[in-house]
Amino acid sequence: MRDKDYWRCKASVEHVAASSKDMEQVANNLCKQALDDAKSELHPLIRNVELDRLDRRHEFIQAFKFALEERIAHKLAIWQPYVQAVFRFDESCIENRNSWDGSIHLLVKVPHLSNAIMALSTILDQCLIKYLRRLGWSRFRKQQSVLEILQVTPSELRHGISYGAMFCAVHSVPVKVWPLKGPAR
């Protein structure tokens, strides 16, 4: 990485991580907005049901997961302007897709690998898990981490190596969550 890029990334991480309170507020807002997004997709008579009961509804959980992925992707792109695209991917087998384990896996397309993204994801992960545990849902009680952000470069995509090979998968190809318009790769 060039010196200029290094210092820009370092300043960006320091700016975002300057206060854990600020990052906790960001994580809280992301979760609250994702909950609101997920509730808005429910039938109007179900929207005001207690959260612990909504946790049992597959359609609500999937909507919450997707909304949280999209909101995290958008926030990450704001913090790191060189992010070219963000994709969601599932680590689990196809048989288990109906039950979410509480983890979020994102693949970020960047021109070059960045320590700043890794630092941001670690801090955000810690703040997200704090908020999600307060929801009282069993899937978050024992979780030590909920957010995994991996990076892929255009070269890795072009050659189908490292995380770029995920796009050649038969069953669980990454799905673009940011930006929502434009080509997939």
Backbone bond lengths (Angstrom), bond angles and torsions (degrees), N, CA, C in turn:
res aa  C-N    CA-C-N  psi(-1)  N-CA   C-N-CA  omega(-1)  CA-C   N-CA-C  phi
1 M - - - 1.446 - - 1.526 108.16 -
2 R 1.304 116.23 138.09 1.468 120.44 178.35 1.522 110.35 -70.01
3 D 1.348 116.67 155.70 1.459 121.65 -178.44 1.526 112.20 -56.34
4 K 1.322 116.37 -43.45 1.458 120.91 -178.80 1.538 110.18 -59.96
5 D 1.346 116.95 -45.87 1.462 121.45 178.53 1.522 111.38 -63.73
6 Y 1.333 115.63 -40.44 1.458 120.01 -179.62 1.525 110.46 -59.87
7 W 1.307 117.16 -48.23 1.460 120.28 -176.54 1.528 111.61 -69.42
8 R 1.340 116.58 -34.10 1.457 119.94 177.06 1.534 109.85 -65.61
9 C 1.336 117.07 -44.15 1.465 121.53 178.45 1.517 110.83 -64.30
10 K 1.316 116.23 -43.97 1.468 121.22 -179.63 1.525 109.82 -61.54
11 A 1.313 117.58 -44.33 1.466 121.55 179.29 1.524 110.58 -64.05
12 S 1.324 116.21 -38.95 1.458 120.33 179.79 1.522 111.18 -64.22
13 V 1.333 116.96 -45.51 1.465 121.02 178.76 1.515 110.06 -63.68
14 E 1.317 117.12 -45.07 1.462 120.62 -179.65 1.522 110.97 -62.85
15 H 1.337 115.98 -38.00 1.458 120.13 179.73 1.529 110.70 -64.21
16 V 1.318 116.56 -49.00 1.458 120.27 -177.92 1.520 111.34 -70.92
17 A 1.320 116.71 -38.52 1.459 120.52 -176.39 1.523 113.02 -88.52
18 A 1.318 117.49 3.35 1.461 121.12 -175.30 1.519 111.57 -54.74
19 S 1.282 116.75 -37.13 1.455 119.84 -179.36 1.522 109.14 -135.49
20 S 1.314 116.41 121.47 1.462 119.16 178.45 1.520 110.12 -65.41
21 K 1.328 116.61 -26.78 1.467 120.44 175.98 1.525 110.18 -62.13
22 D 1.340 116.59 -42.73 1.457 120.31 178.38 1.526 110.33 -62.20
23 M 1.330 117.21 -44.16 1.455 120.63 -179.38 1.526 110.51 -67.82
24 E 1.326 117.08 -36.23 1.467 119.55 175.83 1.519 110.16 -62.37
25 Q 1.325 116.30 -39.73 1.470 119.84 178.26 1.524 110.65 -64.84
26 V 1.318 116.93 -40.73 1.463 121.11 177.49 1.527 109.66 -61.08
27 A 1.334 117.03 -47.97 1.470 121.32 -179.88 1.526 110.93 -61.71
28 N 1.339 116.66 -43.05 1.468 120.46 178.10 1.525 110.95 -60.00
29 N 1.339 116.21 -44.96 1.464 120.01 179.60 1.523 111.77 -64.38
30 L 1.338 116.80 -42.08 1.459 120.04 178.32 1.526 110.87 -58.88
31 C 1.317 116.20 -45.42 1.466 120.66 -178.96 1.523 111.89 -67.55
32 K 1.329 116.55 -44.39 1.467 120.02 179.83 1.524 110.82 -61.78
33 Q 1.328 116.43 -43.87 1.466 119.83 179.67 1.524 110.90 -66.21
34 A 1.326 117.78 -38.25 1.469 120.85 178.11 1.530 110.27 -66.19
35 L 1.332 117.17 -38.55 1.465 119.99 175.89 1.527 110.90 -62.66
36 D 1.327 116.15 -43.78 1.468 120.27 177.92 1.526 110.80 -62.58
37 D 1.332 116.42 -42.45 1.473 120.28 177.94 1.524 110.71 -60.19
38 A 1.322 116.20 -45.07 1.464 120.62 -178.35 1.525 110.99 -66.30
39 K 1.327 117.30 -40.79 1.465 120.87 178.32 1.529 110.94 -64.09
40 S 1.323 116.74 -36.01 1.470 119.87 -178.22 1.529 112.11 -65.24
41 E 1.321 117.09 -19.91 1.470 120.26 178.95 1.529 112.35 -86.57
42 L 1.321 117.21 -9.11 1.458 121.40 179.83 1.524 111.02 -82.86
43 H 1.300 115.71 162.72 1.462 121.53 173.47 1.531 107.38 -60.25
44 P 1.331 119.15 140.90 1.467 121.76 -176.67 1.535 114.39 -53.88
45 L 1.313 118.36 -31.30 1.466 120.36 -179.40 1.527 112.71 -73.86
46 I 1.325 117.30 -17.01 1.465 121.42 -177.35 1.530 111.88 -99.86
47 R 1.300 118.54 -16.17 1.468 122.18 -173.40 1.524 114.75 -57.55
48 N 1.309 118.33 -30.52 1.462 120.76 -175.81 1.520 113.65 -97.75
49 V 1.304 116.99 10.96 1.466 121.12 177.66 1.526 108.37 -68.09
50 E 1.324 116.96 149.61 1.464 122.57 178.93 1.528 110.68 -56.16
51 L 1.337 115.51 145.00 1.468 120.49 -178.71 1.524 113.31 -59.36
52 D 1.331 117.48 -36.88 1.462 118.65 -178.97 1.528 111.73 -65.83
53 R 1.320 117.45 -26.67 1.471 120.53 175.83 1.527 110.92 -82.36
54 L 1.332 116.83 -33.26 1.470 119.38 177.66 1.528 111.17 -66.44
55 D 1.325 116.11 -27.22 1.461 121.25 178.15 1.527 111.99 -58.92
56 R 1.295 117.71 -21.40 1.470 122.04 -179.91 1.525 112.76 -88.13
57 R 1.308 117.16 -6.12 1.471 121.08 -177.96 1.529 109.95 -96.90
58 H 1.314 115.31 114.49 1.468 122.01 -176.84 1.531 111.77 -55.05
59 E 1.325 117.76 -44.87 1.469 120.29 -176.47 1.528 111.33 -65.24
60 F 1.331 117.34 -33.90 1.459 120.45 177.84 1.530 110.54 -70.15
61 I 1.319 116.75 -45.57 1.459 121.07 -178.86 1.525 110.63 -61.47
62 Q 1.328 117.79 -44.12 1.464 120.87 178.45 1.523 111.20 -63.66
63 A 1.331 117.19 -42.59 1.468 120.89 178.74 1.529 110.65 -63.49
64 F 1.336 117.09 -40.21 1.464 121.06 178.27 1.530 110.35 -64.02
65 K 1.314 116.40 -46.83 1.468 120.97 -179.49 1.531 110.46 -59.21
66 F 1.328 116.68 -48.65 1.471 120.14 -179.10 1.525 111.48 -63.95
67 A 1.324 117.36 -41.47 1.467 120.93 179.63 1.529 110.47 -64.60
68 L 1.330 116.74 -40.99 1.461 120.10 179.36 1.528 110.70 -66.29
69 E 1.324 117.55 -40.89 1.460 120.68 177.08 1.522 110.96 -60.29
70 E 1.319 116.71 -46.22 1.467 120.62 -178.86 1.526 111.35 -65.16
71 R 1.293 117.46 -40.40 1.470 120.45 -179.16 1.529 111.52 -69.94
72 I 1.319 117.49 -39.05 1.465 120.68 176.13 1.525 109.90 -64.80
73 A 1.334 116.74 -43.49 1.467 120.88 179.67 1.524 110.79 -60.07
74 H 1.315 116.27 -45.89 1.471 120.70 179.71 1.526 111.07 -62.31
75 K 1.330 117.20 -44.24 1.463 121.24 -179.89 1.525 110.53 -64.08
76 L 1.322 117.05 -41.47 1.456 121.33 178.74 1.535 110.91 -61.51
77 A 1.320 116.21 -40.45 1.463 120.59 178.80 1.529 111.79 -67.30
78 I 1.310 116.87 -31.38 1.469 120.30 176.01 1.521 109.93 -69.78
79 W 1.328 116.27 -44.10 1.465 120.42 -179.14 1.518 112.49 -67.93
80 Q 1.324 117.56 -36.17 1.463 122.33 -176.66 1.532 108.05 -124.08
81 P 1.318 118.21 89.65 1.463 122.34 -173.39 1.537 114.90 -60.24
82 Y 1.332 118.16 -18.48 1.459 119.57 179.79 1.527 112.48 -81.84
83 V 1.325 118.74 -1.31 1.469 121.73 174.72 1.515 107.88 -64.81
84 Q 1.328 116.65 124.50 1.459 121.88 -176.67 1.519 113.03 -91.56
85 A 1.326 117.24 -33.05 1.457 122.21 179.40 1.523 108.46 -165.61
86 V 1.334 115.36 157.32 1.459 121.08 176.12 1.521 107.65 -131.35
87 F 1.326 115.55 134.89 1.458 122.93 -178.73 1.518 109.54 -123.16
88 R 1.319 116.56 147.77 1.459 121.19 171.40 1.515 107.02 -98.23
89 F 1.328 115.53 149.01 1.457 119.49 173.43 1.517 108.49 -146.99
90 D 1.316 115.04 154.73 1.458 120.96 179.44 1.504 108.99 -108.94
91 E 1.323 115.41 132.85 1.456 120.77 176.02 1.516 111.42 -84.57
92 S 1.317 116.58 -21.92 1.458 120.55 -173.34 1.523 112.32 -78.46
93 C 1.310 114.63 162.65 1.461 121.66 176.85 1.522 109.47 -68.95
94 I 1.297 116.53 159.45 1.464 121.86 -179.60 1.519 111.30 -58.93
95 E 1.341 118.16 -36.77 1.458 121.39 -177.98 1.524 112.23 -61.51
96 N 1.323 117.43 -27.26 1.461 121.11 -175.45 1.524 113.69 -96.35
97 R 1.298 119.11 7.84 1.470 120.76 -175.51 1.521 112.98 -68.12
98 N 1.319 117.19 -19.92 1.461 118.98 179.65 1.519 112.64 -76.82
99 S 1.320 118.14 -15.08 1.455 120.33 178.34 1.527 109.14 -122.59
100 W 1.316 115.30 114.60 1.463 121.54 -178.21 1.515 109.22 -80.05
101 D 1.321 117.02 130.22 1.465 121.61 -179.64 1.526 112.77 -83.36
102 G 1.308 117.33 -3.36 1.464 121.22 178.24 1.515 114.36 97.35
103 S 1.328 117.28 -1.36 1.466 118.50 -179.31 1.522 111.50 -100.77
104 I 1.320 113.93 151.94 1.465 121.86 179.57 1.518 107.10 -121.43
105 H 1.323 115.29 128.48 1.462 121.80 -178.92 1.527 108.29 -119.79
106 L 1.326 115.78 119.76 1.457 121.23 179.29 1.523 109.55 -122.97
107 L 1.313 114.94 143.62 1.457 122.91 177.43 1.524 106.60 -117.37
108 V 1.325 116.88 119.23 1.460 122.29 -174.91 1.521 109.79 -105.65
109 K 1.322 116.06 123.53 1.466 120.87 176.77 1.528 108.09 -86.92
110 V 1.325 114.61 120.51 1.465 121.83 -177.98 1.526 109.04 -133.39
111 P 1.349 118.34 153.98 1.465 120.29 179.05 1.526 112.21 -64.09
112 H 1.338 116.66 -31.14 1.466 122.14 177.95 1.525 107.50 -152.19
113 L 1.310 116.66 154.45 1.459 121.14 -178.49 1.530 110.22 -63.04
114 S 1.320 115.45 144.88 1.464 120.05 -172.94 1.528 111.39 -132.91
115 N 1.316 115.35 127.62 1.465 120.03 173.16 1.525 110.71 -69.73
116 A 1.317 117.19 -26.70 1.459 121.04 -179.76 1.523 110.68 -62.13
117 I 1.318 117.43 -42.72 1.461 120.60 179.50 1.525 110.37 -63.82
118 M 1.309 116.85 -40.72 1.462 120.32 179.43 1.530 111.09 -64.85
119 A 1.318 116.72 -41.26 1.465 120.33 179.05 1.520 111.17 -65.27
120 L 1.337 116.01 -44.14 1.461 120.24 178.54 1.520 111.48 -61.89
121 S 1.330 116.57 -42.50 1.462 119.51 -177.68 1.521 111.41 -65.68
122 T 1.323 117.29 -36.02 1.466 120.83 178.67 1.528 110.83 -64.94
123 I 1.317 116.23 -46.64 1.462 120.79 -179.51 1.527 110.44 -65.59
124 L 1.324 116.66 -45.86 1.465 120.57 179.89 1.526 110.84 -63.00
125 D 1.312 117.47 -40.29 1.461 121.78 178.74 1.522 110.83 -57.91
126 Q 1.313 117.00 -46.96 1.467 120.99 -179.77 1.528 111.54 -60.82
127 C 1.315 116.40 -39.32 1.466 120.47 -179.66 1.531 111.60 -73.73
128 L 1.323 117.07 -37.92 1.468 120.49 177.88 1.522 111.19 -62.84
129 I 1.322 116.66 -44.42 1.465 119.42 -177.42 1.530 110.59 -63.34
130 K 1.319 117.48 -35.34 1.476 120.03 176.98 1.527 110.73 -60.45
131 Y 1.330 115.91 -47.56 1.462 119.68 -178.83 1.523 110.69 -66.37
132 L 1.322 117.26 -46.68 1.461 121.27 -175.87 1.527 112.52 -64.37
133 R 1.309 117.54 -32.76 1.476 120.04 176.12 1.523 111.05 -65.12
134 R 1.316 116.75 -33.42 1.472 120.33 179.56 1.523 112.25 -67.38
135 L 1.335 117.51 -19.20 1.462 120.06 177.79 1.529 111.63 -66.83
136 G 1.327 116.27 -24.53 1.454 119.88 179.01 1.519 114.45 84.82
137 W 1.316 117.97 8.97 1.460 121.11 -179.94 1.526 109.18 -78.22
138 S 1.292 116.98 136.50 1.467 121.89 -175.65 1.521 113.01 -60.41
139 R 1.327 118.52 -30.66 1.470 120.73 -177.03 1.529 113.03 -65.29
140 F 1.326 117.39 -17.02 1.468 120.23 -178.29 1.532 114.17 -105.52
141 R 1.313 117.90 -6.48 1.473 120.52 -175.17 1.522 113.46 -58.81
142 K 1.311 116.80 -45.51 1.468 120.37 -174.61 1.528 112.91 -103.96
143 Q 1.300 117.15 -0.70 1.462 120.86 -179.21 1.526 110.45 -65.30
144 Q 1.311 116.19 133.18 1.457 121.86 173.21 1.522 110.55 -94.98
145 S 1.330 114.89 -20.52 1.457 121.48 -177.42 1.529 108.36 -152.63
146 V 1.326 116.63 145.86 1.462 120.18 176.56 1.526 112.35 -122.94
147 L 1.316 117.40 -20.91 1.462 121.18 -172.60 1.519 111.34 -114.65
148 E 1.325 115.02 126.15 1.459 121.70 173.72 1.522 107.42 -122.81
149 I 1.311 115.99 122.23 1.463 120.74 177.33 1.520 107.80 -120.08
150 L 1.313 115.32 120.43 1.456 122.29 177.51 1.516 108.19 -110.75
151 Q 1.316 116.43 157.28 1.463 121.10 -179.12 1.521 110.28 -116.69
152 V 1.309 115.30 143.73 1.461 121.70 176.32 1.527 107.97 -134.87
153 T 1.316 115.91 139.98 1.468 120.87 -179.86 1.525 109.82 -101.88
154 P 1.330 117.58 160.22 1.466 120.16 176.98 1.538 112.24 -56.85
155 S 1.317 117.31 -36.00 1.463 120.69 178.63 1.530 111.06 -63.57
156 E 1.331 117.01 -43.07 1.469 120.70 177.96 1.518 111.10 -63.81
157 L 1.334 116.66 -38.18 1.469 120.47 177.07 1.525 111.12 -65.93
158 R 1.320 115.42 -45.38 1.465 121.32 -177.25 1.528 110.95 -61.65
159 H 1.322 116.66 -39.72 1.463 121.05 -176.28 1.524 113.12 -95.26
160 G 1.332 117.71 -4.76 1.462 120.96 179.47 1.519 113.40 64.81
161 I 1.338 115.87 34.49 1.465 120.27 -179.20 1.523 110.11 -112.67
162 S 1.321 116.22 166.32 1.454 123.33 -179.93 1.535 108.53 50.80
163 Y 1.325 118.21 -133.40 1.465 120.13 -179.43 1.523 112.26 -71.88
164 G 1.314 117.69 -15.86 1.459 121.26 175.33 1.518 112.18 -64.61
165 A 1.326 117.03 -23.99 1.470 121.07 178.51 1.523 111.77 -67.18
166 M 1.327 117.31 -20.01 1.466 120.46 179.84 1.527 111.81 -61.15
167 F 1.325 116.72 -26.17 1.458 120.30 -178.01 1.527 112.32 -77.18
168 C 1.318 116.56 -8.35 1.461 121.75 176.43 1.526 111.29 -99.71
169 A 1.327 117.67 3.71 1.466 121.72 -177.63 1.522 110.46 -64.83
170 V 1.308 115.85 152.47 1.456 121.37 -179.27 1.522 111.28 -83.33
171 H 1.338 117.46 -41.71 1.467 120.15 -171.57 1.517 115.41 -103.43
172 S 1.297 118.52 -39.15 1.466 118.88 -172.61 1.524 111.36 -127.80
173 V 1.315 115.58 71.31 1.458 121.98 177.65 1.531 108.63 -74.35
174 P 1.331 118.44 138.86 1.471 120.41 177.13 1.533 111.52 -56.83
175 V 1.321 115.54 145.99 1.464 122.69 -178.03 1.520 108.01 -115.48
176 K 1.311 116.48 130.60 1.464 121.89 -177.47 1.529 110.61 -68.70
177 V 1.342 115.74 129.76 1.470 120.96 176.44 1.527 112.42 -117.90
178 W 1.349 116.66 -13.54 1.469 120.38 175.58 1.514 109.05 -156.39
179 P 1.299 122.08 139.55 1.466 124.06 -20.02 1.520 109.23 -68.37
180 L 1.291 115.30 152.99 1.458 118.89 -175.45 1.521 113.36 -76.04
181 K 1.323 117.51 -18.08 1.466 121.31 178.27 1.518 109.03 -107.01
182 G 1.306 116.29 152.83 1.463 120.32 176.62 1.507 111.91 105.92
183 P 1.333 116.28 178.80 1.452 120.61 -177.65 1.528 112.06 -68.77
184 A 1.324 116.22 153.08 1.465 121.72 -176.16 1.517 112.00 -69.92
185 R 1.320 118.67 -30.49 1.464 119.35 -178.03 1.497 110.33 -133.65
